[in-house]
Amino acid sequence: MSEDKAWGIRVRRGPVRALVALVGMLLALVLGWSVLTLPEQPVDLARESRAALDESGVSNPVTAVLMNFRSYDTFLEIGVLLLAVICVWALRLPPPQESAPPRLLIALARLLSPIMVLVAAYLLWVGSSEPGGEFQSGAVLGALGVLLVLVGAVRSLSNHRGKLLAGLVAGYGVFLLVGVAVAFATGTVFEYPRDLAYTLIMTIEVPAAISIGLALAVLFFAAPPEVDE
Amino acid sequence: MNQIALYSLSSVAIFVVCLYAVVVQAHLIRKILALNMMGSGIFLLLVALALRGAGDGPDPVPHAMVLTGIVVAVSATAFALALARRLYIERGSPYLPEDERE
């Protein structure tokens, strides 16, 4: 281990580094050969998901896979986001230091905030037929949250702790409730009745987008809300 | 060389270069960035393989997996960065203890 002179950042040097490079190159050869000689797919999932598109309640195949055919997977994915928030909060990092943000950034936030809300709503709405959906919409909302943290509009999460926790859990909670509730109608968890599929998917996607956006912004903020003893 | 092969080999290159960086770089932020980029290499591979045997448009299943994978990668990176910040607060150094020794 020695200093990298240009940046003052330590990197491994010497025989270890050469060995790692050699192993890396061999791995690249093996992986490259593997991806070029992959066998044909035994099941044509593309055709099957397209054939079942009529039953899914939406016309965009990616949203159909995400929210209907593999909704259990998506449900757990939102759970992972929630878990990350809990883990980051457990580290009890200090909140960002108070400093006057650049005026240009404040002007940018004023200009962009309403547009970002609009874009997020549009992405959520259009997701049933075109590329879009809860994750894209949530990403835009998360970026809005990051912007608000950067301009100092959010300095503490303690003031609205209840609402914040409700918002974070809403996506996961509604998804779970719908997933279990449809089991009474169809006999299978996360198997939506065909006529209700579109309504149910939108019911899940709206709170899920809000939860994803909130979680991403809260992950950026990193400091947990204070608990009043 | 067709399009799928080009993108698949690019993804392998990104993956291996970033794996090399994870091992060689000692600074934790650099390790985390490299890990995140390794994930991006995998996403590129999945999107490239979605085009295989595509008669009418790409396979939506890998696309859905990439979409959810990005969210998981973001949350994992956020947690890793928070851990690195905590370590820096506790020890005043952005390196792991075993990398501090000269």
Chai-1 contact restraints between the chains, C-beta under 6 A:
chainA,res_idxA,chainB,res_idxB,connection_type,confidence,min_distance_angstrom,max_distance_angstrom,comment,restraint_id
A,M1,B,D99,contact,1.0,0.0,6.0,A-B,restraint_1
A,I9,B,H27,contact,1.0,0.0,6.0,A-B,restraint_2
A,R10,B,A26,contact,1.0,0.0,6.0,A-B,restraint_3
A,V11,B,V24,contact,1.0,0.0,6.0,A-B,restraint_4
A,V11,B,Q25,contact,1.0,0.0,6.0,A-B,restraint_5
A,V11,B,A26,contact,1.0,0.0,6.0,A-B,restraint_6
A,R12,B,V24,contact,1.0,0.0,6.0,A-B,restraint_7
A,R17,B,V24,contact,1.0,0.0,6.0,A-B,restraint_8
A,V20,B,Y20,contact,1.0,0.0,6.0,A-B,restraint_9
A,V20,B,V23,contact,1.0,0.0,6.0,A-B,restraint_10
A,V20,B,V24,contact,1.0,0.0,6.0,A-B,restraint_11
A,G24,B,V16,contact,1.0,0.0,6.0,A-B,restraint_12
A,G24,B,Y20,contact,1.0,0.0,6.0,A-B,restraint_13
A,L27,B,V16,contact,1.0,0.0,6.0,A-B,restraint_14
A,A28,B,V12,contact,1.0,0.0,6.0,A-B,restraint_15
A,A28,B,V16,contact,1.0,0.0,6.0,A-B,restraint_16
A,L31,B,V12,contact,1.0,0.0,6.0,A-B,restraint_17
A,G32,B,L9,contact,1.0,0.0,6.0,A-B,restraint_18
A,G32,B,V12,contact,1.0,0.0,6.0,A-B,restraint_19
A,V35,B,S8,contact,1.0,0.0,6.0,A-B,restraint_20
A,L36,B,A5,contact,1.0,0.0,6.0,A-B,restraint_21
A,L45,B,D59,contact,1.0,0.0,6.0,A-B,restraint_22
A,L45,B,V61,contact,1.0,0.0,6.0,A-B,restraint_23
A,A46,B,D59,contact,1.0,0.0,6.0,A-B,restraint_24
A,S49,B,P60,contact,1.0,0.0,6.0,A-B,restraint_25
A,P61,B,P60,contact,1.0,0.0,6.0,A-B,restraint_26
A,V62,B,P60,contact,1.0,0.0,6.0,A-B,restraint_27
A,V62,B,H63,contact,1.0,0.0,6.0,A-B,restraint_28
A,V62,B,A64,contact,1.0,0.0,6.0,A-B,restraint_29
A,V65,B,P60,contact,1.0,0.0,6.0,A-B,restraint_30
A,V65,B,V61,contact,1.0,0.0,6.0,A-B,restraint_31
A,V65,B,A64,contact,1.0,0.0,6.0,A-B,restraint_32
A,L66,B,A64,contact,1.0,0.0,6.0,A-B,restraint_33
A,T74,B,T68,contact,1.0,0.0,6.0,A-B,restraint_34
A,E77,B,T68,contact,1.0,0.0,6.0,A-B,restraint_35
A,E77,B,V71,contact,1.0,0.0,6.0,A-B,restraint_36
A,V80,B,V72,contact,1.0,0.0,6.0,A-B,restraint_37
A,V80,B,S75,contact,1.0,0.0,6.0,A-B,restraint_38
A,L81,B,S75,contact,1.0,0.0,6.0,A-B,restraint_39
A,A84,B,S75,contact,1.0,0.0,6.0,A-B,restraint_40
A,A84,B,A78,contact,1.0,0.0,6.0,A-B,restraint_41
A,A84,B,F79,contact,1.0,0.0,6.0,A-B,restraint_42
A,C87,B,F79,contact,1.0,0.0,6.0,A-B,restraint_43
A,V88,B,F79,contact,1.0,0.0,6.0,A-B,restraint_44
A,V88,B,A82,contact,1.0,0.0,6.0,A-B,restraint_45
A,L91,B,A82,contact,1.0,0.0,6.0,A-B,restraint_46
A,L91,B,R86,contact,1.0,0.0,6.0,A-B,restraint_47
A,L93,B,A82,contact,1.0,0.0,6.0,A-B,restraint_48
A,L93,B,R85,contact,1.0,0.0,6.0,A-B,restraint_49
A,F135,B,L67,contact,1.0,0.0,6.0,A-B,restraint_50
A,F135,B,V71,contact,1.0,0.0,6.0,A-B,restraint_51
A,L219,B,A78,contact,1.0,0.0,6.0,A-B,restraint_52
A,A222,B,A82,contact,1.0,0.0,6.0,A-B,restraint_53
